[in-house]
Amino acid sequence: MTRSRALDPDVCGVTAAIAVIDGKWKTALLWLLESGPHRPGELRRQLPGLSEKVLTQALREMETDGLVHREVHDVLPLKTVYSLTTFGRELSEALAPLSDWGHRRLDKLRETRSAS
């Protein structure tokens, strides 16, 4: 799905929701930010394989979409902290049933593999 779908007002609601979480890292970032504000370095340490460039891009897109709030503290060195907005929390809550379904699917796959 292209980034332009996240900004297109003429798509169905499911497409609009998926467009803002599309990508490898955004759902994991949402999940981590549910526990409270995090600095970018903390997020990277908790997600091995996530590069600084991709993290920055994902957080900027999530900020543009109104999911995260970026706060820069005026200290040296600069301290940046990301947290979920109310809108981001709403999305996270809306994804909870989908997550539950996904876990049930994974359990079903494990059962199928072990029965083989």
C-alpha angles and dihedrals in degrees: 000000000000125000090242089070089067089061099039111106092194100071131095118270095252091052090048091052095045091048092064094049097038115128138056100282112031098084090048090050090050090050093050094045091053087076092058143279118337136187116234092250091055091052092050093050091053093049109052112202095031110122123215090243094053092043091053092047093048093047092048091051091047089050091050089050090052096246100115136034120219116208121187116199114212098233131114115284094029113251118212122192128186125204137168118265121222087262090052091050089051090054091047091052091047090053094052095086090047089052090051090051090049092053090050089051091051090050089051091050091051091050091050092050094047091049091055 
